[in-house]
Amino acid sequence: MKKPFIVLIAFILQSCLNIEKEFVIDKYHGRKMKDYHRHLEDLENTKVINLVKNQNLKTESILSKIPSKKRLINKLEIYDRKRSYVISKLFITANNRIFYLKRNSGENVSNLYYRKNLIDKEIKLFDLKDLDPQSNKEYQINYIKPNWDGSKVVVNLIKDEDEYSKMIILDVNTRKMLPHSIDHCKPNSVGGVQWLPNNNSFYYSYFPNASEKNKNSNLNSKAIVYRLDTNPENLNVVLSKEYNPDISIKPEDFPIVEITDTNAKYAVGVISGSSPYDDSYYIPIDQLYQNKTKWIPLFKKTHRIKDYIVHGENIFFLTANNAPNFKICKTSMDSKNFDDPEVLVPEKKEEIIKYFVVTKKGLFFTTVINGVRAKLYRLHDGRQIEILLPKPSADIKLYTHGNNVMIATKGWLSKTKRYLFNFETETLDEYNLFSDNNTDDFDDLVVEELTVPSHDGKEVPLSLIYKKGTKKDGNTPVLIRGYGAYGVPMVPNPYYPFLLYAREGGIYAVAHVRGGGEKGNAWYKGGHKATKPNTWKDFIACTEYLIDKKYTSKGKIAVWSGSAGGILIGRAITERPDLFAAAIIDRGILNTIRMEEGINGANSAKEFGTVNDSIEFKGLLEMDSYHHIKKNTHYPATFIRTGMNDTRVSPWQSIKFATRLQEANSSDHPILLKTEFDSGHGIQFSKNKEFNMIAEAISFALWQTSHPDYQPKEE
């Protein structure tokens, strides 16, 4: 346990804001830890806010002097105009009604569109301009969910990038909003919306303490079933810590309800959190209508079930239990035999099973090798057959609607292509939902997939994208990204700003480090809690490889990540500051031994550990970038961004880290902090803001890695 006591030392900060700086000594399991910047955790303190604003002014002044930033934004705008529109959040109902968000090239945000079927004309179902014409607030849609027959659709609205949001319900036929809206929710990140088979009720997660300023805002959420003709203020709770005392639910857990299809006989209640695996329960779906919810145990967290489908009385599931690369199994609602189930698709030696769907004509599943090379299979009549793709893909997702199976493929240089499986020819037919509005095939770029031995001999996948003809003479700037947490892989994606970096003459690199899911459950566990150092050591090994093989050299390397990836970047630059010229950290976890004092601390502790456990504390201290900053050290140029309304990673983590790094840095490299007072965790930005944020980060990286077009002129 920790026992804090405070010694106050008053002195004037470099910013001349006269904040009394206190150091706090915390005791953790007999070890004393000094924290000289604890006062910066008080974000209600006017002097702290003034310090942050002063940092913003300094940062803006420096970034404004970087030439070619506006040229980057112009290139992003030109590309945006070339592709005419951007499609996202696509949903297709069983009766083939199509819903999606669409942002035309001249627009700043996306609006909701609808088509009755593939060949019918497009209808703008909801325009954000009509929502609140008199307001100067900027609204965005970040989530949609139509009901099973496509007659109603839930639309989730965020205002000025607030984490918590408001849901409205649209009648598709009249294009009118129903009278009631629902607040205290964030379906884009927790639980989503699950329509019941009657098409007139749905589940969502309700947060009673919802507020970006409330430390308890994420605690004690409740699973609610809402009926369209009722007042949403009368909460119909079906699963919560308070409502279900017989179920072990912690305040930080997220109780959610899942319903797999319109013919579902059962609803599944999942006690979710930051872990990839959860405890679950079930009830006959009729009980949700009758307000009788006696939940029955289904599967446990220890069964390591990554995904599941309830199909009639059968349960199909993807599990890592005794199968680090995953296997697909089957059991029934009657037996619930998750310990010794029927194995349909055994674990593969070199491939990770990633997605699957179930149809009347067989089971379809995808695999991935090193997180970057995907395959598609069909299991039918006991035979497992690989389905050949029209061209290689790095990622394949599967969907069902009606009796059809949709396959969506993409890669580093190829945008999403959709196909329907033809059961007669057993081949893929193109499914052209939208006209091809972008002729850029990136034929000037090349992708190179490598594996790099880490400090302990493990082979780490490393993806490189660069211009054809790039010489390996050590002079090319590199931008390396990574993440390495929660078992989440870095999925290949043709995101143009990073491809633009390659077109500017750099090498865009992605290190698929441990802690992610690129190589299965063992890869995830290899960068989890006590093994977390493998995450940044893998990253360092990839960096050293690029130097050794003359792709680049010291002084030419910039690194970038955020959120849990802040641990990766923070510890990489504090362990090997000599390797990197620049670092960019967005809303990063940087002070892990204080993490539990933040808004999402209790949930984050499930992934990284708790200070209340002596062994886990040692792991947290090892991954704490703030406490690994050393005085009088040459640190790389560092650009740290955070959002004041972040409900996932407390903004004071970035503020404390930046302040301490500025004080300790003995080089002339700038340490910049930018705090956005009108944003949260950065889940979704408007186009203009996104382009500006990307341009300032890439221009900062190219400036610090000596790209000639990005060097400020001497005054």
WOVEN-V623027 format. One record per run of one state. SS is the DSSP state (h for helix, s for strand, l for the rest). FROM is the first residue (numbers start at 0). LEN is the number of residues. If there is no record, write none. Layout:
SS|FROM|LEN / SS|FROM|LEN
This chain:
l|0|1 / s|1|1 / l|2|2 / s|4|4 / l|8|13 / s|21|7 / l|28|2 / s|30|5 / l|35|2 / h|37|4 / l|41|4 / h|45|18 / l|63|5 / h|68|14 / l|82|2 / s|84|8 / l|92|5 / s|97|7 / l|104|6 / s|110|5 / l|115|7 / s|122|4 / l|126|1 / h|127|3 / l|130|8 / s|138|8 / l|146|5 / s|151|8 / l|159|5 / s|164|7 / l|171|4 / s|175|2 / l|177|4 / s|181|4 / l|185|8 / s|193|2 / l|195|5 / s|200|6 / l|206|15 / s|221|6 / l|227|9 / s|236|3 / l|239|14 / s|253|5 / l|258|7 / s|265|7 / l|272|6 / s|278|6 / l|284|1 / h|285|5 / l|290|5 / s|295|2 / l|297|3 / h|300|3 / l|303|1 / s|304|7 / l|311|2 / s|313|6 / l|319|7 / s|326|6 / l|332|9 / s|341|4 / l|345|6 / s|351|8 / l|359|2 / s|361|8 / l|369|3 / s|372|8 / l|380|2 / s|382|5 / l|387|7 / s|394|7 / l|401|2 / s|403|7 / l|410|6 / s|416|6 / l|422|4 / s|426|4 / l|430|14 / s|444|9 / l|453|5 / s|458|9 / l|467|10 / s|477|4 / l|481|14 / h|495|8 / l|503|3 / s|506|5 / l|511|9 / h|520|5 / l|525|3 / h|528|3 / l|531|1 / h|532|16 / l|548|8 / s|556|6 / l|562|2 / h|564|11 / l|575|1 / h|576|3 / l|579|2 / s|581|5 / l|586|5 / h|591|6 / l|597|3 / h|600|8 / l|608|5 / h|613|9 / l|622|3 / h|625|3 / l|628|4 / s|632|1 / l|633|3 / s|636|7 / l|643|7 / h|650|14 / s|664|1 / l|665|5 / s|670|6 / l|676|10 / h|686|18 / l|704|3 / h|707|3 / l|710|5
